[in-house]
Amino acid sequence: MGNLVRGSMMVEGRLARVIYVSLYRLHLIALHGYVRTALMMLVGRINRFLRPRLKLH
């Protein structure tokens, strides 16, 4: 982001995560469209609850 401001600019922490996720979702919308992206996000949320966090094998 150094070209946006004179000098360099660094984004860290939660703000960086929010920016990254929003850009990633916009990318998915450009590739797959709104409906399919919404369905993929819904499946991701459901999988977060159903699948274990660690592999046990």
N, C-alpha and C positions, 0 to 999 in steps of 0.2 A: 504494500500500500504506500510505498514511498513516493509514487508519482502523484498521489492525490494532494499531498501537502508538501511544502518546501521542507526538505529534510526527510528523515525517515519516521515512520509511524509503526508502532507495534501494538497488536491487540492480543491480549492473553485472558485466560480464565473463562468464566462463564459467558462473557460477551463474545469471545472468539468461538466458543462452542455453538452459541445461538446463531451467529453469522454463518458458520460452516453448515449447520443443519438446514438453515433456510436456503442457502445456495444449493445444497444437495437436493432438496425437495423441488426446487425450481428446475433443476436439471432433470429429475425424474419426470416432472410434468411435461417438459419439452420432449422427452423421449417417448413416454407412454400415454400421455393425456391425463386429465384430471381424475376420471373414474378409476382407471387402473392404478394410478398412484395412491388414491385414497384407499383402495382395497389392499394394496401392498402395505400401507401404513397400518391398517386395521389388523392384518395378519401378523405383522411384526409386534404389535401390542399384545395380541392374544398369545403369541409364542413366548413372549417374555414371562407370562404367568404359567404356561403349561410345561415348558422345557426346563430341565435342571440347569443351574448355572455352571456346574462342573461336570466334566466327563469322569466317570468312575471306572474306566477301564484303561 
